[in-house]
């Protein structure tokens, strides 16, 4: 390991305190420069596509309920075990009785979005939510559907064309995805759009 020591000051630098003068010069340059701090909440903060914020269940426009099919994949893959689903079987299909998320335990990894075969769950771009107790962060199915409605309204989202990048797992070949997850996403979210080294294989 190479250690680079600070050069020793000479007599003139010691007398004139040049380091202090350099620091003051830097301060004066920054004093008249344009501020880079955003004046939140007066100034709106741009949120990148794929931001993982408040949880929501996508509302089915036909039934008015959730599009969840109770496959249990999200609850199984969740590393913090914050998702609980109850369901019953009805005419060879599963019907969701309850869907609960404990948001305070969530680590916002996005795994639940990636594994959902019908894109029923989404971490929205809404990050402005707070409370003074734990109860508001326990989302029931009704709460999650209301979060979706709020997201659509506030962000002016088209329910028919909205695609969350996490609905299509990053780097996964399209041929291995279920039909519902073969969605148009930014090029860097596809396997072909990524650069992973010299040994990258397209197959």
C-alpha positions, 0 to 999 in steps of 0.5 A: 500500500502506498501512503502519500503524506501531506508535504511539509509547510515551509516558513512562509506558508506557516507565517501567512497561514496559506491553508486558511486562506485557501479554505476561505477562497473556497468558501467565497467561491461557493458563496456566490455559486448557484445552490444545488439543494432542492427547496423541498417541498416547494420544489418538486423532486423528479422521481426516476422510473422504477422508484420503489415507494409506497405499495399498491395492488393494481385494481382490475378495471372489470371487477373493481378488485385486485388482479392478484391470483393468490399464487403466493410467490410474493409472500414466498420470495419476500426476505423480510416476511412482511406479506401475508395472504389468505385465500380459499379455493372456489371452482378450481381457482383461488380467491383472495380473502385478505392481502396484508403488507407490513410496510415498516418491515419491508426493505423495498427490494422489489422482489415481490414485483418481479415474481408476480406473474400477473403484475398485481403488485407494484411499488409506486413512485409515491414516497411522501407518506408518513404517520405518528403511529405504526397502524397506518403502515399496515396495509390491507387489501383495501388500503393497497387498492386505495394506494393504487388509485392515489398513485394513478390520480396524482401521477396522471397514470394511464391505467391501460398503458402503465408499465413498471420496469420491475414487472419485467425482471431485469436481465431476464430473456423474454423467452423465459418470461410469462406472457403477462410480463413480456412488456415494453420497458427501457432498453437498459432494463432488458438483457440485450441492453446491459453490459456485464463484461467481456464474457457476455453471451447473448444466448 
